[in-house]
Amino acid sequence: MSQHPLGLRDFRLLFLGRTVSTLGDAVVPAALAIAITRATGSSAALALVLGCAMVPRLLLLPFGGVAGDRLDPRLVALTTDLLRAVTQLLVGLELLGDRPDLTHIAIASAAGGLASAFAMPTTSPLVRAAVPAEHRLRANALLGSATSAARLGGPALAGLLVYTAGPGWAFVADGVSFLLSAALLSRVRLVPARDPLAAAGGPPAGARPLRRDLAEGWREVRARDWYWTSLLAHGVWNGASAVALTLGPLIAATRLGGDGVWVAITQAGAIGLLLGSLAAGRLRPRRPVLVGNLALALYGLPLLALAVPAPAPVTVAAYGVALAGLGFLNPVWETVVQEEFPPRVLARVTSYDWLLSLAAAPFGYVLAPLAADAWGSRVPLLAAAALVTLVCAGTAAVPGVRRLGTAPGAAEPAAVERPPVQIDS
């Protein structure tokens, strides 16, 4: 009988740490919205704080990928956990005071965004180092399921904390979760990926030009048609998701039966995400990227349902099915990436993945209300439905997507370490 991933000590510590910090983070969005609204009565103030976290995250993600490849990703993750613990505790203390200062909260949010830019690319290298190839799909599915469960329970926990103790305590709880995560990571013992260029007598990572490492990561992305075309599809999915999240609440409130319908839609999505993650740990598709991208195309269903609009039960079910597709894709995608890229570039290519996904969402948030004001909500919803369906399903026309046929999770030889890509600096 093969060993369960949680039977591996290092992965068990990593899983517990990521689960605790993810649950803490899932509490924050609702608590932040309530806290800033109470303190300022301004939606612009909330947008400012969110922007202070988002901008440094987007700008610094590629550099976070370089750090994850140059340095020990465990040390990078541990350091960023400590920094995020400090920022969340500071925000919590600010909100517990009588007159919270928006400037202090914005600065702390910017510091937290900076830390997350360096933290996000480290998870994939850590999983690859901690888990043998034959167990990685199940390990990634476990992480995905934990994230989905946190998203499902986070808002309820946020409401409990906010209305019993106050929003400041939600941030204190998040800060404590990062401290616990750092404590668990400090016990992980993983060997950093070998630097083949330094081993061959070249300069060590820290002595190489930063631009060269950034360019090498981008070359690795461009060299695989299945990867960069899928990234474009995933970016379109995030933009379409932003359209639904921007226009959906008003449609639910005015045309589907009230605010409770939107709550039901989002909860159905969280349940679907969890079920999709669980399914990914059991299934072994022969064409993993193809199947995962086709599952993403299901997001056209809730967009179409909101555009019609379909009856509330149909819309709720459509959103659950669509998010199950996302829940299925995420661990399958992570596993394929961990197996197909050499360890020395894994953090960098992962950072480009995050960058494109996060950068696409603001376009949906900005364009959806503008288009709805000009032509009504049906037009942007139908356009987003058509775009996400065509682009995600259209990756089936890419040769690399069709050819990539290694079933993730199957026992295979270790990935061959290729010579470093030569880039003029």
C-alpha positions as a printed Julia matrix, in Angstrom:
425×3 Matrix{Float64}:
   0.0    0.0     0.0
   1.4    3.41   -0.99
   2.05   5.89    1.75
  -0.48   8.68    2.29
   1.1   12.15    1.74
   0.22  13.12    5.32
   2.39  10.23    6.46
   5.39  12.2     5.18
   6.66  14.34    8.04
   7.74  17.38    6.04
   4.56  17.52    3.99
   2.44  17.08    7.12
   4.1   20.1     8.71
   3.76  22.09    5.48
   0.1   21.1     5.12
  -0.75  22.08    8.7
   1.05  25.4     8.37
  -0.6   26.32    5.07
  -4.02  25.24    6.35
  -3.78  27.34    9.5
  -2.61  30.46    7.67
  -5.2   30.0     4.89
  -8.0   29.81    7.44
  -6.68  32.96    9.09
  -6.56  34.73    5.74
 -10.1   33.59    4.88
 -11.39  35.53    7.88
  -9.81  38.83    6.85
 -11.76  40.04    3.74
 -15.13  40.27    5.48
 -13.57  41.68    8.64
 -11.61  44.28    6.66
 -14.68  45.45    4.75
 -16.68  45.85    7.96
 -13.84  47.52    9.85
 -13.01  50.11    7.17
 -16.67  50.86    6.53
 -17.3   51.37   10.24
 -14.22  53.56   10.66
 -14.61  55.75    7.56
 -18.05  55.16    6.04
 -16.31  55.22    2.65
 -16.01  52.54   -0.02
 -13.12  54.56   -1.5
 -11.17  54.02    1.72
 -11.67  50.27    1.42
 -10.53  50.39   -2.21
  -7.41  52.29   -1.12
  -6.46  49.68    1.48
  -7.1   46.81   -0.95
  -5.06  48.58   -3.61
  -2.17  49.08   -1.19
  -2.01  45.3    -0.8
  -2.58  44.44   -4.47
  -0.11  46.81   -6.16
   3.1   45.64   -4.42
   1.95  42.04   -4.78
   1.64  42.41   -8.56
   4.83  44.43   -8.99
   7.01  42.14   -6.9
   5.71  38.67   -7.81
   8.42  37.99  -10.44
  11.09  39.0    -7.92
   9.46  36.69   -5.39
   9.86  33.9    -7.92
  13.57  34.68   -8.29
  13.98  34.65   -4.5
  12.2   31.3    -4.27
  14.6   29.78   -6.83
  17.81  31.46   -5.63
  17.23  30.89   -1.93
  15.83  28.14    0.25
  12.04  28.4    -0.39
  11.37  27.16    3.15
  13.34  30.07    4.58
  11.58  32.54    2.27
   8.16  31.2     3.28
   9.05  31.26    6.97
  10.32  34.86    6.77
   7.24  36.07    4.92
   4.97  34.33    7.43
   6.67  36.27   10.21
   6.35  39.55    8.31
   2.67  38.93    7.59
   2.11  38.03   11.23
   3.53  41.41   12.26
   1.45  43.34    9.7
  -1.81  41.62   10.64
  -1.19  42.07   14.37
  -0.47  45.76   13.79
  -3.71  46.19   11.84
  -5.57  44.33   14.58
  -4.13  46.57   17.29
  -4.98  49.65   15.21
  -8.59  48.53   14.86
  -8.86  47.73   18.55
  -8.09  51.37   19.34
 -10.69  54.1    19.58
  -9.68  55.95   16.4
  -7.93  53.71   13.84
  -5.6   55.55   11.47
  -6.27  54.68    7.82
  -2.68  55.55    6.86
  -1.25  53.02    9.31
  -3.64  50.33    8.03
  -2.73  51.11    4.4
   1.01  50.89    5.14
   0.57  47.58    6.95
  -1.51  46.28    4.02
   1.23  47.28    1.59
   3.81  45.44    3.69
   1.55  42.39    3.76
   1.16  42.56   -0.04
   4.94  42.7    -0.4
   5.35  39.64    1.81
   2.72  37.67   -0.08
   4.5   38.39   -3.39
   7.5   36.48   -2.04
   5.44  33.82   -0.26
   3.12  32.71   -3.07
   5.78  31.23   -5.41
   7.28  29.09   -2.63
   4.46  26.58   -2.14
   5.04  24.62   -5.34
   8.81  24.14   -4.8
   8.13  23.07   -1.2
   5.56  20.48   -2.24
   7.86  19.16   -4.95
  10.71  18.8    -2.47
   8.57  17.23    0.26
   6.5   14.73   -1.73
   7.61  11.98   -4.17
   6.18  12.23   -7.69
   3.69   9.39   -7.22
   2.02  11.19   -4.3
   2.01  14.78   -5.54
  -1.45  14.89   -7.05
  -2.97  13.68   -3.8
  -0.83  16.13   -1.83
  -1.89  19.06   -4.02
  -5.51  17.93   -3.78
  -5.23  17.93    0.02
  -3.89  21.49   -0.05
  -6.64  22.5    -2.44
  -9.3   20.9    -0.26
  -7.96  22.7     2.81
  -8.05  26.01    0.96
 -11.61  25.35   -0.19
 -12.74  24.39    3.3
 -11.17  27.58    4.65
 -13.04  29.67    2.09
 -16.23  27.9     3.09
 -15.8   28.4     6.82
 -13.83  31.66    6.83
 -16.74  34.09    6.34
 -18.75  32.43    9.11
 -15.78  32.6    11.47
 -15.24  36.24   10.47
 -18.85  37.05   11.31
 -18.55  35.35   14.68
 -15.38  37.28   15.56
 -16.61  40.62   14.24
 -19.97  40.6    15.98
 -18.79  39.12   19.26
 -15.32  40.59   19.77
 -14.85  43.17   16.99
 -13.07  43.19   13.61
  -9.68  43.91   15.19
  -9.63  40.46   16.74
 -10.07  38.87   13.31
  -6.74  40.41   12.29
  -5.15  39.34   15.56
  -6.32  35.78   14.83
  -4.82  35.98   11.33
  -1.52  37.22   12.77
  -1.45  34.34   15.22
  -2.16  31.9    12.36
   0.94  33.12   10.54
   3.02  32.72   13.71
   1.8   29.12   13.99
   2.57  28.53   10.31
   6.1   29.9    10.77
   6.62  27.66   13.81
   5.6   24.61   11.78
   7.77  25.61    8.81
  10.75  26.0    11.13
  10.58  22.24   11.76
  10.53  21.32    8.05
  13.82  19.88    6.81
  14.1   19.98    3.04
  17.17  20.08    0.79
  17.05  23.14   -1.55
  17.1   22.39   -5.27
  20.64  22.14   -6.67
  21.83  25.12   -8.73
  23.16  23.44  -11.93
  24.94  26.56  -13.19
  26.92  26.99   -9.95
  27.59  23.23   -9.82
  29.11  23.44  -13.31
  31.55  26.12  -12.18
  29.44  29.18  -13.03
  28.61  32.06  -10.7
  26.36  31.28   -7.73
  22.74  32.46   -7.88
  23.34  35.53   -5.74
  26.13  36.72   -8.05
  24.12  36.47  -11.28
  22.28  39.5   -12.69
  18.69  39.7   -11.52
  17.53  40.46  -15.05
  19.1   37.22  -16.25
  17.16  35.12  -13.75
  13.9   36.91  -14.6
  14.5   36.37  -18.31
  15.39  32.71  -17.8
  12.1   32.11  -16.02
  10.2   33.79  -18.84
  12.09  31.71  -21.41
  10.99  28.55  -19.61
   7.37  29.77  -19.78
   7.54  30.63  -23.48
   9.23  27.32  -24.37
   6.07  25.32  -23.53
   3.01  26.08  -25.61
   0.78  24.14  -23.22
   1.88  26.39  -20.35
   1.65  29.9   -21.75
  -1.59  29.27  -23.64
  -3.13  27.8   -20.49
  -1.95  30.85  -18.53
  -3.83  33.07  -20.99
  -6.94  30.93  -20.51
  -6.59  31.09  -16.73
  -6.22  34.87  -16.94
  -9.43  35.1   -18.97
 -11.15  32.93  -16.35
 -10.1   35.34  -13.59
 -11.33  38.32  -15.6
 -14.67  36.61  -16.22
 -14.93  35.72  -12.55
 -14.47  39.41  -11.69
 -17.39  40.26  -14.01
 -19.65  37.8   -12.17
 -18.52  38.98   -8.74
 -19.09  42.63   -9.73
 -22.52  42.32  -11.35
 -23.87  39.2    -9.66
 -24.79  40.6    -6.23
 -27.08  43.31   -7.67
 -28.76  40.87  -10.06
 -29.34  38.43   -7.21
 -30.76  41.16   -4.98
 -33.06  42.73   -7.56
 -34.04  39.91   -9.92
 -33.46  36.56   -8.23
 -35.04  37.0    -4.81
 -32.75  39.07   -2.58
 -29.34  39.19   -0.95
 -29.78  35.67    0.44
 -29.6   34.29   -3.1
 -26.12  35.73   -3.57
 -25.05  34.2    -0.27
 -26.37  30.85   -1.53
 -24.5   31.29   -4.83
 -21.17  31.98   -3.12
 -21.63  29.11   -0.67
 -22.48  26.76   -3.54
 -19.25  27.89   -5.19
 -17.25  27.15   -2.04
 -18.82  23.68   -1.79
 -18.15  23.04   -5.49
 -14.53  24.12   -5.05
 -14.11  21.66   -2.2
 -15.76  18.78   -4.09
 -13.65  19.48   -7.18
 -10.45  19.4    -5.12
 -11.47  16.11   -3.53
 -12.27  14.63   -6.95
  -8.87  15.68   -8.3
  -7.15  13.55   -5.66
  -8.92  10.43   -6.9
  -9.03  10.86  -10.69
  -6.1   10.34  -13.03
  -6.97  12.0   -16.38
  -4.79  10.9   -19.28
  -4.72  14.46  -20.62
  -4.57  16.44  -17.37
  -4.13  19.97  -18.76
  -6.74  19.44  -21.46
  -9.32  18.09  -19.01
  -8.55  20.82  -16.48
  -8.95  23.62  -19.01
 -12.21  22.13  -20.29
 -13.41  22.08  -16.67
 -12.63  25.81  -16.45
 -14.83  26.45  -19.49
 -17.81  25.51  -17.3
 -17.64  29.03  -15.85
 -19.68  30.15  -18.84
 -22.7   28.46  -17.22
 -23.22  30.81  -14.24
 -22.4   33.85  -16.37
 -25.11  32.79  -18.81
 -27.51  32.06  -15.95
 -26.97  35.55  -14.5
 -27.39  37.16  -17.92
 -30.78  35.57  -18.68
 -31.39  35.57  -15.64
 -32.21  31.94  -14.89
 -34.21  30.95  -11.79
 -32.26  31.19   -8.55
 -31.84  27.4    -8.04
 -30.43  27.03  -11.57
 -27.96  29.89  -11.02
 -26.88  28.48   -7.66
 -26.31  25.03   -9.19
 -24.46  26.49  -12.19
 -22.05  28.38   -9.95
 -21.39  25.28   -7.87
 -20.6   23.24  -10.99
 -18.33  25.96  -12.35
 -16.31  26.25   -9.14
 -16.04  22.45   -8.99
 -14.24  22.77  -12.32
 -11.8   25.23  -10.77
 -11.35  23.0    -7.72
 -10.5   20.1   -10.02
  -8.07  22.09  -12.15
  -5.98  23.62   -9.37
  -4.3   20.49   -7.91
  -4.04  18.85  -11.33
  -2.32  21.95  -12.72
   0.03  22.28   -9.75
   1.05  18.64  -10.09
   1.76  18.88  -13.82
   3.81  22.05  -13.35
   5.83  20.46  -10.54
   6.61  17.48  -12.78
   7.25  19.24  -16.1
   9.52  22.1   -14.95
  13.0   21.59  -13.5
  13.21  22.51   -9.79
  15.64  25.38  -10.41
  12.96  27.5   -12.17
   9.79  26.3   -10.46
   9.26  29.36   -8.24
   9.81  31.74  -11.17
   7.36  30.07  -13.53
   4.85  29.84  -10.69
   5.25  33.57  -10.04
   4.4   34.35  -13.68
   1.31  32.15  -13.32
   0.17  34.11  -10.24
   1.01  37.43  -11.9
  -1.17  36.84  -14.93
  -4.03  35.45  -12.86
  -4.05  38.33  -10.37
  -3.54  41.04  -13.01
  -6.52  39.89  -15.08
  -9.09  40.29  -12.31
  -8.88  44.12  -11.99
  -9.81  44.46  -15.67
 -13.06  42.62  -14.98
 -13.76  44.73  -11.91
 -13.24  47.96  -13.88
 -14.8   47.08  -17.23
 -17.9   45.21  -16.01
 -19.66  48.19  -14.36
 -18.68  50.51  -17.23
 -20.16  48.11  -19.79
 -23.26  47.53  -17.63
 -23.86  51.28  -17.38
 -23.57  51.65  -21.16
 -25.47  48.59  -22.4
 -27.0   46.85  -19.39
 -25.64  43.96  -17.37
 -26.61  41.3   -19.92
 -24.0   42.42  -22.49
 -20.86  42.1   -20.32
 -22.14  38.86  -18.79
 -22.8   37.27  -22.2
 -19.48  38.56  -23.54
 -17.63  37.13  -20.55
 -19.48  33.8   -20.89
 -18.55  33.5   -24.56
 -14.94  34.55  -23.98
 -14.22  32.2   -21.07
 -15.87  29.26  -22.84
 -14.09  29.8   -26.15
 -10.64  30.55  -24.72
 -10.55  27.78  -22.1
 -12.04  25.16  -24.42
  -9.96  26.56  -27.29
  -6.74  25.41  -25.63
  -7.69  21.99  -26.98
  -6.4   23.26  -30.35
  -2.89  23.71  -28.91
  -0.67  20.7   -29.74
   1.14  20.75  -26.4
  -2.14  20.73  -24.45
  -3.33  17.68  -26.39
   0.01  15.88  -26.24
   0.75  16.34  -22.56
  -0.48  12.93  -21.56
   1.29  12.01  -18.34
  -1.34  11.21  -15.75
  -0.37  13.22  -12.68
   0.23  11.11   -9.65
   1.51   8.12  -11.59
   4.88   6.76  -10.57
   7.54   8.08  -12.92
  11.26   8.65  -13.06
  12.46  11.89  -11.56
  12.51  14.88  -13.88
  15.78  15.24  -15.77
  17.68  18.39  -14.88
  18.39  20.17  -18.17
  21.34  22.48  -18.8
  20.54  26.07  -17.91
  19.07  28.24  -20.66
  21.7   30.59  -22.08
  20.49  34.2   -21.96
  22.47  37.26  -22.94
  22.77  39.62  -20.0
